Amino acid sequence: MQRNLTAAKDLEKLFLYDNRSKIKADHIPKIIRILDRLEASTAPYDMNLPGYRLHELKCQEKRIWSVSVSGNWRITFQFEGNDAINVDYIDYH
């Protein structure tokens, strides 16, 4: 999987500046909840909430985790120490 730096920047703009211009409007409420939870989390299993469908991606050496936004859309992330890193918004078709 290749990271989409544009999508990662769009998430950052949404989270830090409430810039919603590049995010699907119907995904915004759940993405904001996911990002808030990621900020408060200290480990991947802190994201194991109903409806998030937390799972570690297969065939990955980098321990990339995924939670569901809607349909094929996911938020992926890794943890370094107690911090979520490499947070991305991906459409798995």
C-alpha positions in Angstrom: 0.0 0.0 0.0 1.3 3.4 -0.9 0.5 6.4 1.3 -1.5 9.1 -0.3 0.1 12.2 1.0 -2.6 14.5 -0.3 -5.3 12.6 1.7 -3.1 12.7 4.8 -2.7 16.5 4.4 -6.5 16.8 3.9 -7.1 15.0 7.2 -4.6 17.3 8.9 -6.5 20.4 7.5 -9.8 19.0 8.7 -8.5 18.1 12.2 -6.4 21.3 12.8 -8.3 23.9 10.9 -11.8 22.5 10.3 -11.1 22.7 6.5 -13.6 20.3 5.1 -13.1 21.1 1.4 -11.4 17.8 0.3 -13.3 15.3 2.5 -16.5 13.6 1.5 -19.2 15.6 3.4 -21.1 12.5 4.6 -17.8 11.1 6.1 -16.8 14.2 8.1 -18.7 13.4 11.3 -17.3 9.9 11.7 -13.8 11.0 10.6 -13.8 13.7 13.2 -14.8 11.1 15.9 -12.0 8.8 14.6 -9.4 11.5 14.6 -10.4 12.7 18.1 -10.1 9.1 19.4 -6.8 8.6 17.7 -5.4 11.7 19.4 -6.5 10.3 22.8 -5.3 6.8 22.1 -2.0 5.3 23.2 -2.2 2.0 21.4 -4.0 0.5 18.4 -6.6 -1.4 20.5 -7.8 1.9 21.9 -9.5 2.2 18.5 -11.5 -1.0 18.9 -14.9 0.6 19.2 -18.3 -0.6 17.8 -18.6 0.2 14.2 -14.9 1.0 13.6 -14.0 -2.6 12.6 -10.4 -2.2 13.8 -8.0 -4.6 12.2 -4.3 -4.9 11.3 -3.7 -5.0 7.6 -2.3 -8.3 6.4 1.0 -8.7 4.7 2.4 -5.6 6.2 5.7 -5.4 8.1 5.0 -1.9 9.3 2.0 -2.8 11.6 -0.5 -0.7 9.8 -4.0 -0.6 11.3 -7.3 0.3 9.8 -10.7 1.5 10.9 -13.8 1.8 8.8 -15.3 5.2 7.8 -18.0 4.1 5.3 -18.2 1.6 2.5 -14.7 1.1 1.2 -13.3 4.2 2.9 -10.8 3.6 5.8 -8.6 5.6 8.1 -5.2 3.8 8.3 -2.5 4.5 10.9 0.5 3.2 12.8 1.6 3.8 16.3 5.0 4.9 17.4 5.3 4.7 21.1 2.0 6.2 22.4 1.3 8.3 19.3 -0.7 7.6 16.1 1.4 8.4 13.0 1.0 8.1 9.3 -2.7 8.7 9.5 -4.3 8.4 6.1 -7.8 8.4 4.4 -8.0 5.6 1.8 -10.6 4.2 -0.6 -10.1 0.5 -0.9 -12.0 -0.4 -4.1 
